[in-house]
């Protein structure tokens, strides 16, 4: 019972985060009206190298990412909204 409740919480929080990403980070992109599944498949399921140090987390994406400008725009909009 508790495991199912935990999975439900994780799924709910993931949906809330994707909805916030769509509302804030993708409002000027082609994914402004996309479903959560489309955003996950096109933007979030990409190969990246994650390096964690004491003070920061670095995410290095490949140069050949076709949607790289949209990912950068979404990152900039999210970063400015968090300030």
Secondary structure, DSSP 8 states (H G I E B T S, - for coil): -HHHHHHHHHHHHHHHHHHHIIIIISTTSTTTT--HHHHIIIIIS--EEEEE-SS-EEEEE-TT-TTHHHHHHHHHHHHHHH-
